[in-house]
Amino acid sequence: MMDQAISYTVAQFRDAIALHFGLTWPDNQAPFLADVVHQRAAHHQCSDSDYVGRLLHRDLDDQEWASLSEVMTVGETYFFRAREQLDALVDAAIPALVDGSPRRDLRLLSAGCASGEEAYTLAMLLRERGQAAGVSSWTILGIDINEVALRRAALGLYTAWSLREAPPQHVATYFTGAGRSFQLAAQIRSDVRFERRNLIEADPQFWGARRFDIIFCRNVLMYMTPGAARDVLDRIAHSLVPGGYLFLGSAETVRGLSSSFSLCQSHGAFYYRLGASSERLSEKVTDLPSGGLPSHSEDRLEWIEAIDQSSRRVAHLTGNHANYSPGQPAMPALPDAASGLAPASVQDLIDLVRSERFSEVAPAITRMHDQSKREPLPQVIGALAMIHVGDARSAKAACLEVLRADPASDLAEYLLGLCWELIGDPEQAIASYSRIIARTSTFTMAWVRMALVAQRRQDAKAASAHASSALAAIDGDADLHLTLFSGGLPRRAIAELCLRLVQGGGNGR
């Protein structure tokens, strides 16, 4: 445990970071924050408390804040991230914007662009599919506070890890080998401009009215203080054209932060459109209207596929925020025994999964106390990480091990059902989900998975029935079930989607 003097200094440093960057840090990241303070204080040849005091009193120049941005944020991202959102952009959002409009140029902003993978992905998509979507020209601007990340973006030189989700044809078309790296084609680099900007700084000229048609701000707001997130959303709303689109991360929402946007869904993705507020939707589902749905309910709703994607992500199990995403707080390596800090905890495992560092989960489990690592939840999280790295068979074995010790573990049973689906045995998957429902009829996501299997079998009647059961269960479901397996989708959003499927006779219309 840190002594009170260090704890107070860290708390002040955290306040300074929140004021300047808008970022919030949970208590369990205090050791990392203390290390940053100590390193920066040593650089300035002063005590930790003096360094933090100088930060708070603005006695340090902009270069110090630039140095802190490199430490406190990272540029880990990759090309074609969340492909379902990209498909929704090209096939739904862009056609809606340009339909009937005499202007065919498009202005896009990638906020928190890190090393540029997202912005360059947008450029590739527009070059290949923009004309078919009705776009004749476009401008793409990427902004980030991390100067090092922006220099990397300008170079356009990437490792194979950044290309891990890029379709092979795009790699072949737009990249050339450069040793162990890949150089992005000049034509794509010329489509994107990068600027260093702090999202929480009010700049009326930059955030001018109707300046952008589409803004990507993924995995940014969820790590900000509520006040900073509200301010950023207000600026985004002001700078979008009427009917413009905002794409957030899969675990992010504007709920409780802004009343300027309406929720959209297509291609298995959720995103927002500037217009009628979705704040009118209550969290409970008992007041759902018996009549029509919002206007976008007539769209083709591939909602189960959206949940199929998001159910493989771990959202908030606690109120902590420690992800590892572009432009967001960097999560330090977990401590080992030699560091003198506490061994890995369950929260550390959750942080690793949420930051998509799945290969580090198993080593982290080995660093847990013997009694803790044998608890069901760490083993379930380990199985979830195995699914993410594509090892469904090992995940299945891990789930079966948990179930041997605790046959009533709904979490392990649910993951086992996912494993059976991935392995290609839907009958076994249905058996797993049915066992959960027999014990816990309000386990919403088990009903949703049953609907997914039925839909894939083109059994519209069964899909509609299971979706109806999910709708009936959702108000009584445990928060843990939904936050762990729904990818951060709010309870109300899942309920609305279930209702649409029921009304659509299993077709999701």
C-alpha positions as CSV (number, residue, x, y, z in Angstrom):
1,M,0.0,0.0,0.0
2,M,1.3,3.5,-0.8
3,D,1.7,5.9,2.0
4,Q,-0.6,8.9,2.4
5,A,1.8,11.5,0.9
6,I,2.3,9.5,-2.3
7,S,-1.5,8.7,-2.5
8,Y,-2.3,12.4,-2.2
9,T,0.3,13.3,-4.9
10,V,-1.1,10.7,-7.2
11,A,-4.6,12.0,-6.6
12,Q,-3.5,15.5,-7.5
13,F,-1.8,14.2,-10.6
14,R,-4.9,12.3,-11.6
15,D,-6.9,15.6,-11.2
16,A,-4.3,17.4,-13.4
17,I,-4.7,14.7,-16.1
18,A,-8.5,15.0,-16.0
19,L,-8.3,18.8,-16.3
20,H,-5.9,18.8,-19.3
21,F,-6.8,15.6,-21.2
22,G,-10.3,14.9,-19.8
23,L,-9.2,11.3,-19.0
24,T,-10.3,9.5,-15.8
25,W,-8.3,6.8,-14.1
26,P,-9.5,4.2,-11.7
27,D,-7.9,3.6,-8.3
28,N,-6.4,0.3,-9.3
29,Q,-4.1,2.2,-11.8
30,A,-2.5,4.3,-9.0
31,P,0.8,2.3,-9.2
32,F,1.1,3.2,-12.8
33,L,0.3,6.9,-12.2
34,A,2.8,7.0,-9.4
35,D,5.5,5.6,-11.7
36,V,4.7,8.3,-14.3
37,V,4.9,11.0,-11.6
38,H,8.2,9.7,-10.4
39,Q,9.8,9.5,-13.8
40,R,8.7,12.9,-14.9
41,A,9.8,14.5,-11.6
42,A,13.2,12.9,-12.0
43,H,13.4,14.4,-15.5
44,H,12.7,17.8,-14.1
45,Q,15.0,17.2,-11.1
46,C,12.4,17.9,-8.5
47,S,10.3,16.0,-6.0
48,D,7.1,14.2,-7.0
49,S,4.9,16.6,-5.1
50,D,6.8,19.6,-6.6
51,Y,6.3,18.3,-10.1
52,V,2.6,17.8,-9.6
53,G,2.3,21.2,-8.1
54,R,3.9,22.7,-11.1
55,L,1.5,20.9,-13.4
56,L,-1.5,22.2,-11.4
57,H,-0.2,25.7,-11.4
58,R,0.7,25.7,-15.1
59,D,4.4,26.2,-14.4
60,L,5.4,23.7,-17.0
61,D,5.4,24.4,-20.8
62,D,3.4,22.7,-23.5
63,Q,6.2,20.3,-24.2
64,E,5.7,18.7,-20.8
65,W,2.1,18.1,-21.6
66,A,3.1,16.7,-25.0
67,S,5.5,14.3,-23.2
68,L,2.7,13.2,-20.9
69,S,0.4,12.6,-23.8
70,E,2.9,10.1,-25.1
71,V,3.0,8.3,-21.8
72,M,-0.7,8.5,-20.9
73,T,-2.0,7.5,-24.3
74,V,-1.0,4.9,-26.9
75,G,-1.5,4.3,-30.6
76,E,-2.4,0.7,-30.6
77,T,-5.1,0.1,-33.2
78,Y,-5.4,-1.7,-36.6
79,F,-6.8,-1.4,-40.1
80,F,-10.4,-2.3,-40.7
81,R,-11.3,-2.4,-37.0
82,A,-15.0,-3.2,-36.4
83,R,-15.7,-4.0,-40.0
84,E,-19.5,-4.1,-39.4
85,Q,-19.4,-0.3,-38.7
86,L,-17.4,0.3,-41.9
87,D,-20.0,-1.6,-43.9
88,A,-22.8,0.5,-42.2
89,L,-20.8,3.6,-43.1
90,V,-20.5,2.8,-46.8
91,D,-23.9,1.0,-47.4
92,A,-26.2,3.0,-45.1
93,A,-24.8,6.3,-43.7
94,I,-23.2,7.7,-46.8
95,P,-26.1,6.9,-49.2
96,A,-28.5,8.5,-46.7
97,L,-26.3,11.7,-46.6
98,V,-25.9,12.1,-50.3
99,D,-29.4,11.0,-51.5
100,G,-31.0,13.8,-53.2
101,S,-28.3,16.3,-52.3
102,P,-26.6,18.4,-55.0
103,R,-23.3,18.2,-53.0
104,R,-21.4,15.0,-53.5
105,D,-18.2,15.8,-51.5
106,L,-17.9,14.3,-48.1
107,R,-16.0,15.5,-45.0
108,L,-14.9,13.0,-42.4
109,L,-13.2,13.4,-39.1
110,S,-11.3,10.6,-37.3
111,A,-11.1,11.9,-33.7
112,G,-8.5,10.1,-31.6
113,C,-6.9,8.8,-34.7
114,A,-3.7,7.5,-33.1
115,S,-1.3,6.3,-35.8
116,G,-3.8,6.7,-38.6
117,E,-5.1,3.2,-39.3
118,E,-8.7,4.2,-39.0
119,A,-8.4,7.3,-41.1
120,Y,-6.5,5.4,-43.8
121,T,-9.1,2.6,-43.7
122,L,-11.8,5.2,-44.5
123,A,-9.7,6.4,-47.4
124,M,-9.4,2.9,-48.9
125,L,-13.1,2.4,-48.5
126,L,-14.0,5.6,-50.2
127,R,-11.6,5.0,-53.1
128,E,-13.1,1.6,-53.7
129,R,-16.8,2.1,-52.9
130,G,-17.4,5.9,-52.6
131,Q,-18.5,6.4,-56.2
132,A,-21.0,3.6,-56.0
133,A,-22.4,5.2,-52.8
134,G,-22.8,8.6,-54.6
135,V,-19.6,10.4,-53.4
136,S,-17.5,12.2,-56.0
137,S,-14.8,13.7,-53.6
138,W,-13.9,13.6,-49.9
139,T,-11.6,15.0,-47.3
140,I,-10.4,13.0,-44.3
141,L,-8.9,14.7,-41.2
142,G,-7.3,12.7,-38.4
143,I,-6.7,14.4,-35.0
144,D,-4.9,13.1,-31.9
145,I,-3.0,14.6,-29.0
146,N,-0.1,12.2,-29.2
147,E,2.6,13.7,-31.5
148,V,4.5,10.5,-31.7
149,A,1.5,8.6,-33.0
150,L,0.8,11.4,-35.5
151,R,4.3,11.2,-36.9
152,R,3.9,7.4,-37.4
153,A,0.6,8.2,-39.2
154,A,2.3,10.6,-41.5
155,L,5.0,8.0,-42.4
156,G,2.4,5.4,-43.2
157,L,4.7,2.6,-42.2
158,Y,3.1,-0.3,-40.3
159,T,3.8,-3.7,-38.9
160,A,1.9,-6.9,-39.8
161,W,0.1,-6.6,-36.4
162,S,-1.6,-3.4,-37.6
163,L,-2.8,-5.3,-40.7
164,R,-4.2,-8.3,-38.8
165,E,-7.8,-7.6,-39.8
166,A,-7.1,-6.1,-43.2
167,P,-8.5,-8.1,-46.2
168,P,-5.6,-9.7,-48.1
169,Q,-6.7,-7.9,-51.3
170,H,-6.3,-4.6,-49.6
171,V,-2.8,-5.5,-48.3
172,A,-1.8,-6.5,-51.8
173,T,-3.2,-3.4,-53.4
174,Y,-2.2,-0.7,-51.0
175,F,0.9,-1.9,-49.2
176,T,4.4,-2.8,-50.3
177,G,7.0,-4.7,-48.2
178,A,9.6,-2.6,-46.4
179,G,11.7,-5.0,-44.4
180,R,9.6,-6.3,-41.6
181,S,7.1,-3.4,-42.2
182,F,4.6,-2.4,-44.8
183,Q,4.5,0.9,-46.5
184,L,1.1,2.4,-47.3
185,A,0.6,3.6,-50.9
186,A,1.2,7.3,-51.4
187,Q,-2.3,7.7,-53.0
188,I,-4.0,6.7,-49.8
189,R,-1.7,8.8,-47.7
190,S,-2.5,11.8,-49.8
191,D,-6.2,11.4,-49.0
192,V,-5.7,12.0,-45.2
193,R,-4.4,15.1,-43.3
194,F,-3.4,14.9,-39.7
195,E,-3.4,17.5,-36.9
196,R,-2.4,17.5,-33.3
197,R,-5.5,18.6,-31.2
198,N,-6.8,18.1,-27.7
199,L,-10.4,17.0,-27.9
200,I,-11.4,18.8,-24.7
201,E,-10.1,22.2,-25.8
202,A,-12.8,24.5,-27.0
203,D,-11.8,25.8,-30.4
204,P,-14.8,27.5,-32.1
205,Q,-13.0,27.8,-35.4
206,F,-12.2,24.1,-35.6
207,W,-15.5,22.9,-34.3
208,G,-17.4,25.2,-36.7
209,A,-21.0,24.7,-37.5
210,R,-21.7,22.0,-40.1
211,R,-18.0,21.4,-40.8
212,F,-18.2,17.6,-40.9
213,D,-20.6,15.0,-42.4
214,I,-19.3,12.0,-40.5
215,I,-17.2,11.8,-37.3
216,F,-15.5,8.7,-36.0
217,C,-14.7,9.0,-32.3
218,R,-14.3,5.4,-31.2
219,N,-13.1,4.2,-27.8
220,V,-12.5,7.8,-26.6
221,L,-15.5,9.0,-24.6
222,M,-15.6,6.0,-22.4
223,Y,-12.3,6.9,-20.8
224,M,-13.2,10.5,-20.2
225,T,-14.8,12.2,-17.2
226,P,-18.6,12.6,-17.7
227,G,-18.1,16.4,-18.0
228,A,-15.4,16.1,-20.6
229,A,-17.4,13.6,-22.6
230,R,-20.5,15.9,-22.6
231,D,-18.4,18.8,-23.8
232,V,-16.9,16.7,-26.6
233,L,-20.3,15.5,-27.7
234,D,-21.7,19.0,-27.7
235,R,-18.9,20.1,-30.0
236,I,-19.4,17.1,-32.3
237,A,-23.1,17.8,-32.5
238,H,-22.4,21.5,-33.4
239,S,-19.9,20.6,-36.1
240,L,-22.0,17.9,-37.8
241,V,-24.3,18.7,-40.6
242,P,-28.0,18.0,-39.9
243,G,-28.4,14.3,-40.2
244,G,-24.7,13.7,-39.9
245,Y,-23.3,10.5,-38.4
246,L,-21.3,9.7,-35.3
247,F,-19.6,6.4,-34.9
248,L,-18.5,5.4,-31.3
249,G,-16.8,2.3,-29.9
250,S,-18.9,-0.8,-29.4
251,A,-19.1,-0.3,-25.6
252,E,-19.8,3.4,-25.8
253,T,-23.1,5.3,-25.7
254,V,-24.4,8.9,-25.7
255,R,-27.0,8.0,-23.2
256,G,-26.9,10.3,-20.2
257,L,-24.4,12.5,-22.1
258,S,-26.2,14.1,-25.0
259,S,-29.7,14.5,-26.3
260,S,-28.7,15.5,-29.8
261,F,-28.5,12.0,-31.4
262,S,-30.7,9.2,-32.4
263,L,-29.6,5.5,-32.3
264,C,-29.2,3.8,-35.7
265,Q,-28.5,0.1,-36.4
266,S,-27.6,-1.7,-39.6
267,H,-25.1,-4.3,-40.8
268,G,-24.7,-5.6,-37.3
269,A,-23.5,-2.2,-36.1
270,F,-24.7,0.6,-33.8
271,Y,-24.0,4.2,-34.5
272,Y,-25.7,7.6,-34.1
273,R,-27.3,10.3,-36.3
274,L,-27.6,13.9,-35.4
275,G,-31.3,14.5,-34.9
276,A,-34.1,13.3,-32.7
277,S,-32.8,12.3,-29.2
278,S,-32.7,8.7,-28.0
279,E,-32.8,10.0,-24.4
280,R,-36.6,9.6,-24.4
281,L,-36.0,5.9,-24.2
282,S,-36.3,4.6,-20.6
283,E,-34.0,1.9,-19.3
284,K,-36.9,-0.4,-18.4
285,V,-38.8,-2.1,-21.2
286,T,-42.2,-2.5,-19.6
287,D,-43.3,0.8,-21.3
288,L,-42.4,-0.2,-24.8
289,P,-45.1,1.1,-27.2
290,S,-47.5,-1.4,-28.5
291,G,-47.6,0.5,-31.8
292,G,-45.0,1.5,-34.3
293,L,-41.4,1.9,-33.8
294,P,-39.0,4.7,-34.6
295,S,-38.7,5.4,-38.3
296,H,-35.4,3.5,-38.6
297,S,-37.2,0.3,-37.5
298,E,-38.1,-0.3,-41.1
299,D,-34.5,-0.9,-42.0
300,R,-33.1,-4.4,-42.3
301,L,-32.0,-5.1,-38.7
302,E,-29.3,-7.7,-38.6
303,W,-29.5,-7.3,-34.9
304,I,-28.5,-10.8,-33.8
305,E,-25.3,-10.5,-35.7
306,A,-24.6,-7.3,-33.9
307,I,-25.0,-9.1,-30.6
308,D,-23.0,-12.0,-32.0
309,Q,-20.1,-9.6,-32.4
310,S,-20.5,-7.7,-29.2
311,S,-21.1,-10.8,-27.1
312,R,-17.4,-11.6,-27.6
313,R,-16.4,-8.5,-25.9
314,V,-16.3,-7.8,-22.1
315,A,-17.8,-4.5,-21.2
316,H,-17.9,-2.8,-17.8
317,L,-17.9,-5.3,-14.9
318,T,-17.1,-2.4,-12.7
319,G,-17.0,1.3,-13.1
320,N,-13.3,1.2,-13.8
321,H,-11.9,2.4,-17.1
322,A,-8.6,0.9,-18.2
323,N,-8.7,0.0,-21.8
324,Y,-5.8,0.0,-24.3
325,S,-7.2,1.8,-27.3
326,P,-6.0,4.5,-29.7
327,G,-5.6,7.8,-27.9
328,Q,-6.6,6.3,-24.5
329,P,-5.0,5.6,-21.2
330,A,-2.2,3.2,-21.6
331,M,-2.5,0.2,-19.4
332,P,0.8,-0.8,-17.8
333,A,2.1,-4.3,-17.7
334,L,0.8,-6.3,-14.9
335,P,3.1,-6.5,-11.9
336,D,5.1,-9.6,-11.2
337,A,6.4,-10.9,-7.9
338,A,9.7,-9.1,-8.3
339,S,8.1,-5.7,-8.6
340,G,6.9,-5.7,-5.0
341,L,3.4,-4.8,-6.1
342,A,0.3,-6.9,-5.6
343,P,-0.2,-10.1,-7.8
344,A,-2.6,-10.0,-10.6
345,S,-6.3,-9.7,-9.6
346,V,-9.6,-10.5,-11.3
347,Q,-9.9,-6.9,-12.2
348,D,-6.5,-7.1,-14.0
349,L,-7.9,-10.0,-16.1
350,I,-10.9,-7.9,-17.0
351,D,-8.7,-5.0,-18.0
352,L,-6.6,-7.3,-20.2
353,V,-9.7,-8.7,-22.0
354,R,-11.2,-5.2,-22.4
355,S,-8.0,-3.9,-23.8
356,E,-7.9,-6.9,-26.3
357,R,-4.6,-8.2,-24.8
358,F,-5.9,-11.7,-24.9
359,S,-2.6,-13.4,-25.1
360,E,-1.6,-11.9,-21.7
361,V,-4.6,-13.3,-19.8
362,A,-3.1,-16.8,-19.2
363,P,0.2,-15.5,-17.9
364,A,-1.7,-13.1,-15.7
365,I,-3.8,-16.0,-14.2
366,T,-0.5,-17.8,-13.3
367,R,0.5,-14.7,-11.3
368,M,-2.7,-14.8,-9.2
369,H,-2.8,-16.2,-5.7
370,D,-3.4,-20.0,-5.9
371,Q,-6.8,-19.8,-4.3
372,S,-7.9,-16.9,-6.5
373,K,-6.8,-18.6,-9.8
374,R,-9.0,-21.6,-8.9
375,E,-12.1,-19.5,-8.6
376,P,-14.7,-19.9,-11.4
377,L,-14.6,-16.3,-12.7
378,P,-10.8,-16.2,-13.6
379,Q,-11.2,-19.5,-15.4
380,V,-14.2,-18.2,-17.3
381,I,-12.3,-15.1,-18.2
382,G,-9.5,-17.3,-19.4
383,A,-11.9,-19.2,-21.6
384,L,-13.3,-16.0,-23.0
385,A,-9.8,-14.9,-23.9
386,M,-9.2,-18.2,-25.7
387,I,-12.3,-17.6,-27.8
388,H,-10.9,-14.2,-28.8
389,V,-7.6,-15.7,-29.9
390,G,-9.4,-18.3,-32.0
391,D,-8.9,-21.3,-29.7
392,A,-12.5,-22.4,-29.2
393,R,-11.6,-26.0,-28.4
394,S,-9.3,-25.0,-25.5
395,A,-12.0,-22.6,-24.3
396,K,-14.5,-25.5,-24.4
397,A,-12.2,-27.6,-22.3
398,A,-11.8,-24.8,-19.8
399,C,-15.5,-24.3,-19.6
400,L,-16.1,-28.0,-19.0
401,E,-13.5,-28.0,-16.2
402,V,-15.4,-25.2,-14.5
403,L,-18.7,-27.0,-15.0
404,R,-17.3,-30.2,-13.5
405,A,-16.6,-28.2,-10.3
406,D,-19.7,-26.2,-10.5
407,P,-22.4,-27.7,-12.8
408,A,-24.6,-24.7,-12.2
409,S,-22.2,-22.0,-13.5
410,D,-24.3,-20.1,-16.0
411,L,-21.3,-18.1,-17.1
412,A,-19.3,-21.1,-18.0
413,E,-22.3,-22.8,-19.6
414,Y,-23.0,-19.7,-21.8
415,L,-19.4,-19.6,-23.0
416,L,-19.6,-23.4,-23.6
417,G,-22.6,-22.7,-25.9
418,L,-20.6,-20.1,-27.8
419,C,-17.8,-22.7,-28.2
420,W,-20.1,-25.3,-29.6
421,E,-21.4,-22.7,-32.1
422,L,-17.9,-21.8,-33.2
423,I,-16.9,-25.5,-33.5
424,G,-20.0,-26.0,-35.6
425,D,-22.3,-28.0,-33.4
426,P,-25.5,-26.0,-32.9
427,E,-27.3,-28.9,-31.2
428,Q,-24.8,-28.9,-28.4
429,A,-25.0,-25.1,-28.2
430,I,-28.8,-25.3,-27.9
431,A,-28.4,-27.8,-25.1
432,S,-26.1,-25.5,-23.2
433,Y,-28.4,-22.5,-23.6
434,S,-31.4,-24.7,-22.6
435,R,-29.7,-25.7,-19.4
436,I,-29.1,-22.1,-18.5
437,I,-32.7,-21.2,-19.2
438,A,-34.0,-24.1,-17.1
439,R,-32.0,-22.7,-14.1
440,T,-32.3,-19.0,-14.8
441,S,-35.1,-18.1,-17.2
442,T,-34.1,-14.4,-17.1
443,F,-30.7,-15.0,-18.7
444,T,-31.5,-12.8,-21.7
445,M,-28.4,-13.6,-23.8
446,A,-29.1,-17.3,-23.7
447,W,-32.5,-16.6,-25.3
448,V,-30.8,-14.4,-27.8
449,R,-28.3,-17.1,-28.8
450,M,-31.2,-19.5,-29.2
451,A,-32.8,-17.0,-31.6
452,L,-29.6,-16.7,-33.5
453,V,-29.4,-20.5,-34.0
454,A,-33.0,-20.6,-35.1
455,Q,-32.5,-17.7,-37.5
456,R,-29.5,-19.5,-39.1
457,R,-31.7,-22.5,-39.6
458,Q,-34.3,-20.2,-41.2
459,D,-36.8,-21.1,-38.5
460,A,-38.5,-17.7,-38.3
461,K,-41.2,-18.9,-35.8
462,A,-38.7,-20.2,-33.3
463,A,-36.4,-17.2,-33.7
464,S,-39.4,-14.9,-33.0
465,A,-40.4,-17.0,-30.0
466,H,-37.0,-17.0,-28.5
467,A,-36.7,-13.2,-29.1
468,S,-40.0,-12.8,-27.3
469,S,-38.7,-14.8,-24.3
470,A,-35.6,-12.6,-24.3
471,L,-37.8,-9.5,-24.2
472,A,-39.8,-10.9,-21.3
473,A,-36.6,-11.8,-19.4
474,I,-34.6,-8.7,-19.8
475,D,-36.0,-6.6,-17.0
476,G,-35.3,-9.3,-14.4
477,D,-31.9,-10.3,-15.7
478,A,-28.8,-9.7,-13.6
479,D,-26.6,-6.8,-14.6
480,L,-23.6,-9.1,-14.7
481,H,-25.1,-11.3,-17.5
482,L,-25.8,-8.3,-19.7
483,T,-22.6,-6.3,-19.1
484,L,-20.4,-9.4,-19.6
485,F,-22.0,-10.7,-22.7
486,S,-23.9,-7.9,-24.5
487,G,-20.8,-5.9,-25.3
488,G,-22.0,-2.8,-23.4
489,L,-25.3,-2.5,-25.2
490,P,-27.9,-0.8,-22.9
491,R,-30.7,-3.0,-21.6
492,R,-33.2,-0.9,-23.5
493,A,-31.4,-1.2,-26.9
494,I,-31.4,-5.0,-26.6
495,A,-35.1,-5.0,-25.7
496,E,-36.0,-2.8,-28.7
497,L,-34.1,-5.0,-31.1
498,C,-35.9,-8.1,-29.7
499,L,-39.2,-6.4,-30.2
500,R,-38.4,-5.7,-33.8
501,L,-37.5,-9.3,-34.4
502,V,-40.7,-10.5,-32.8
503,Q,-42.8,-8.1,-34.9
504,G,-40.8,-9.0,-38.0
505,G,-41.7,-12.7,-37.7
506,G,-38.1,-13.7,-37.1
507,N,-36.7,-11.7,-40.0
508,G,-35.5,-8.7,-37.9
509,R,-37.6,-6.3,-40.0
